[in-house]
Amino acid sequence: MKNANFLNEDIMFDALAQRDSSMEGRFFYGVKTTGIFCRPTCSARKPKRENVVYFTSTQDAINGGYRACKICRPYACKR
């Protein structure tokens, strides 16, 4: 993860587990087993913690080899 606005991994995982809308646009997460990245509010099934990697932008996720989720469409986010 590259400095996701001063958030640590515990806070980010809790945010995605709770689909916390206040974290929208502050970080994105990728799932290692699927190669997909999402918004923290994505309605897809919650991934296992050990399979999650965090990004500060959609471009970072793409550069990391992940593709955008078709459910939450992270490109619609302004970051």
C-alpha positions as CSV (number, residue, x, y, z in Angstrom):
1,M,0.0,0.0,0.0
2,K,1.2,3.5,-0.8
3,N,0.2,6.0,1.9
4,A,-3.6,5.8,1.8
5,N,-4.3,9.2,3.4
6,F,-2.7,8.3,6.7
7,L,-5.0,5.2,7.2
8,N,-3.7,2.0,8.5
9,E,-4.7,-1.5,7.2
10,D,-6.9,-2.2,10.3
11,I,-8.9,0.9,9.7
12,M,-9.2,0.2,6.0
13,F,-10.2,-3.4,6.4
14,D,-12.9,-2.4,9.0
15,A,-14.2,0.2,6.5
16,L,-14.5,-2.3,3.7
17,A,-16.1,-4.9,6.0
18,Q,-18.7,-2.4,7.1
19,R,-19.0,-0.7,3.6
20,D,-18.3,2.6,5.3
21,S,-19.3,5.4,2.9
22,S,-17.2,8.0,4.7
23,M,-14.1,6.2,3.3
24,E,-15.3,6.5,-0.3
25,G,-12.5,7.8,-2.5
26,R,-9.9,7.7,0.3
27,F,-8.6,4.2,-0.7
28,F,-9.3,1.3,-3.0
29,Y,-8.6,-2.4,-2.3
30,G,-7.6,-5.2,-4.5
31,V,-8.2,-8.9,-4.0
32,K,-5.1,-11.0,-4.7
33,T,-7.0,-14.1,-5.5
34,T,-9.3,-12.5,-8.1
35,G,-7.1,-9.7,-9.5
36,I,-10.0,-7.2,-9.1
37,F,-10.0,-3.9,-7.3
38,C,-12.9,-2.2,-5.6
39,R,-14.2,0.8,-3.7
40,P,-14.5,0.3,0.1
41,T,-18.3,0.4,-0.3
42,C,-18.5,-2.4,-2.9
43,S,-21.4,-4.9,-2.4
44,A,-19.3,-7.9,-3.5
45,R,-18.6,-10.6,-1.0
46,K,-16.0,-9.5,1.7
47,P,-12.6,-10.9,0.9
48,K,-10.3,-12.7,3.4
49,R,-8.1,-10.2,5.1
50,E,-4.9,-12.0,4.0
51,N,-6.0,-11.6,0.3
52,V,-6.4,-7.8,0.4
53,V,-4.0,-5.1,-0.8
54,Y,-4.7,-1.4,-0.6
55,F,-4.2,1.4,-3.1
56,T,-4.5,5.2,-3.0
57,S,-5.9,5.5,-6.5
58,T,-7.3,3.5,-9.4
59,Q,-4.2,4.1,-11.4
60,D,-2.1,2.5,-8.6
61,A,-4.3,-0.6,-8.7
62,I,-4.1,-0.9,-12.5
63,N,-0.3,-0.5,-12.3
64,G,-0.4,-3.3,-9.7
65,G,-2.0,-5.6,-12.2
66,Y,-5.6,-5.4,-11.0
67,R,-8.7,-4.8,-13.1
68,A,-11.7,-2.7,-12.1
69,C,-14.7,-4.3,-10.4
70,K,-17.8,-4.6,-12.6
71,I,-20.1,-4.2,-9.5
72,C,-18.9,-1.0,-7.9
73,R,-17.1,0.5,-10.9
74,P,-14.3,2.3,-9.0
75,Y,-13.5,4.5,-12.0
76,A,-16.7,6.5,-11.2
77,C,-14.9,7.7,-8.1
78,K,-13.1,11.0,-8.4
79,R,-9.6,9.8,-7.5
